[in-house]
Amino acid sequence: TVTCMIGGDHSTTACAVRGIKEVYKEETIGILQLDTHLDVRDPAELGPANGTPIRQLIDGHTVKGENVVNIGLHGYFNAKPLIDYAEKHNIQMVTLKQARRQGLIKCVQEALRQLTARVDRVYVTVDMDVLDISVAPGVPASTPGGMTAAELFDILLEIGQHSTVRHIDFVCLDPSRDSAVAETVKTGVYAWLQFITGCVFQTR
């Protein structure tokens, strides 16, 4: 069984992963995060808000930092204190530039290979702000220089084919901020369909 969650800001990811941990108490959970941001801001300052889910999970001992791989980091929003926290907890940070240099699919394959060797199940969280603003204006923190829709689709087709991936979410998609042609919503739907298609390939 694969669980899919669509919608909400990124704070919902922490709630979902904690719920999974309650069900699978003896299992280790890894996170593959596709995101522009680290999302390790301090909940003591913000509350359990958007921008804090990974830190919530690490500080709450639900997930180990070394079992978090973030692919797609870019832009100017990951301030030094956030990078310091990520390095302290051994979060694997892969910038979008590094991933493109390596090849996005190869990068994802390597991340899943590493996680599969250490954890029992992988939770994938797709923050739609990993996409370029021209592709996805309907997100709370849209930025230039992000992934293309085609890049995200290719990645998700690959992710869906890995049996260790048991959970996925698509967050930070705000239809009220979308354009008249609803490209963000449509891209989000296609992204989910790519993942499901990968799952179907896996069963063949």
Salt bridges, closest charged atoms under 4 A:
GLU27 OE1 - ARG121 NE 2.70
ASP35 OD2 - HIS10 ND1 3.38
ASP35 OD1 - HIS37 ND1 3.78
ASP39 OD2 - HIS10 ND1 2.58
ASP42 OD2 - ARG55 NH2 3.82
ASP59 OD2 - ARG55 NE 3.26
ASP84 OD2 - LYS80 NZ 2.97
GLU110 OE2 - ARG113 NH2 2.63
ASP127 OD2 - HIS10 ND1 3.13
ASP129 OD2 - HIS37 ND1 3.09
GLU151 OE1 - ARG100 NH2 2.88
GLU158 OE2 - HIS162 NE2 3.01
ASP174 OD2 - ARG177 NE 3.32
